[in-house]
């Protein structure tokens, strides 16, 4: 499944007003996470299954889409693009909250007008496993064994 990001530009610039912010999303390669047993590609269904319960629906959908596009190169996004893409109308505040949450969980790293998104996610922590619904928590060890 391939969808088109709003814009791909190898030399982006930021434009900013109170209502309009444009930033660039880049791939974040982390060899330690990528080599970890149980690591999951961010742009897969497995990432959505295992990480949505702790990260949240909007945040994981954003990480999934950003990672999918980042594998092809940098992409430019506006806050409005993100809000409309992920079904949150024109709520810039919800976009920023989701971006902040992704940063807190180490899935993205925001520096100025750039956002680096991990292409691979580390295995779930014990705390994240404890927050899974019981059927997923029971299935997680089997998921790890298949890796």
C-alpha positions in Angstrom: 0.0 0.0 0.0 1.6 3.2 -1.1 0.1 6.7 -0.6 1.6 10.0 -1.5 2.9 12.4 1.1 1.9 16.0 0.7 5.3 17.0 -0.7 8.8 15.5 -1.0 11.5 18.1 -1.1 15.2 17.4 -0.3 15.9 21.1 0.6 12.8 22.2 2.6 12.4 25.5 4.4 10.1 26.3 7.2 7.2 28.7 6.9 5.5 29.7 10.1 2.6 31.9 11.2 0.3 31.4 14.2 -2.0 29.2 12.0 0.5 27.6 9.6 3.6 25.6 10.4 5.5 23.5 7.8 8.1 21.0 8.9 10.1 18.2 7.3 9.8 14.5 8.3 13.0 12.5 7.9 13.9 8.8 8.6 15.6 8.1 11.9 17.9 5.1 11.6 18.9 3.7 15.0 21.1 0.6 14.5 20.7 -0.5 18.2 16.9 -0.5 18.0 16.9 -2.0 14.5 19.0 -4.9 15.7 17.1 -5.6 18.9 15.2 -8.9 19.1 11.5 -8.1 18.9 11.9 -4.7 17.2 9.1 -3.8 14.8 9.1 -1.7 11.7 7.1 1.5 12.4 5.2 1.3 9.2 3.7 -2.1 9.7 0.4 -3.5 10.9 2.3 -5.1 13.8 3.4 -1.6 15.0 -0.3 -0.5 15.0 -1.4 -3.7 16.9 1.3 -3.6 19.6 2.0 0.2 20.1 -1.5 1.8 19.7 -2.6 0.9 23.3 0.2 2.9 24.8 0.9 5.6 22.2 -2.7 6.2 21.2 -4.6 6.0 17.9 -3.7 9.3 16.4 -0.1 9.2 17.4 0.5 5.7 16.1 -1.3 6.5 12.8 1.0 9.5 12.5 4.1 7.5 13.2 3.1 4.8 10.8 2.4 7.2 8.0 5.5 9.4 8.6 7.7 6.3 8.7 6.1 5.0 5.5 7.0 8.2 3.6 10.4 8.7 5.3 11.7 5.5 3.8 11.4 7.3 0.4 13.0 10.5 1.6 12.1 13.7 3.4 8.5 14.9 3.2 6.9 18.3 4.0 3.8 18.5 6.2 1.8 21.3 7.5 -0.2 21.1 10.8 -3.3 21.4 8.6 -2.2 18.5 6.4 -1.8 16.3 9.5 -5.1 17.4 11.2 -7.0 16.6 8.0 -5.1 13.4 7.2 -5.8 11.9 10.6 -9.4 13.0 11.0 -9.0 15.7 13.7 -10.5 18.5 11.7 -8.6 21.7 12.1 -7.3 21.1 15.7 -3.7 22.2 15.6 -3.6 21.7 19.4 -4.4 17.9 19.0 -1.7 17.6 16.3 0.9 19.2 18.6 -0.2 17.0 21.6 0.2 13.9 19.4 3.6 15.1 18.2 4.7 15.8 21.8 3.5 12.3 22.8 5.5 10.7 20.0 8.6 12.7 21.2 8.0 11.6 24.8 7.9 7.9 23.8 11.1 8.3 21.6 9.3 7.5 18.4 10.1 10.9 16.9 12.7 13.5 17.7 11.8 17.1 16.9 14.5 19.7 16.2 13.4 23.0 14.9 11.5 22.5 11.7 12.5 18.8 11.3 11.0 15.7 12.8 12.9 12.5 12.6 10.7 9.4 12.8 12.1 6.0 13.9 11.8 3.4 11.1 11.9 0.6 13.8 10.4 0.6 17.2 12.0 -1.1 20.2 10.3 -4.1 21.8 7.6 -3.2 24.3 8.6 -2.4 27.8 7.1 -4.3 30.7 5.0 -1.3 31.5 3.6 -1.2 28.0 2.9 -4.9 28.1 1.0 -4.4 31.3 -1.2 -1.8 29.6 -2.2 -4.1 26.8 -5.6 -5.6 26.7 -5.4 -9.1 28.2 -5.7 -10.9 24.8 -2.8 -8.9 23.4 -0.6 -9.3 26.6 -1.1 -13.0 26.3 -0.2 -13.0 22.6 2.9 -10.8 22.9 5.4 -13.6 24.0 4.4 -15.6 21.0 4.9 -12.5 18.8 8.4 -12.2 20.1 9.1 -15.8 19.6 8.2 -15.5 15.9 10.9 -12.8 15.4 
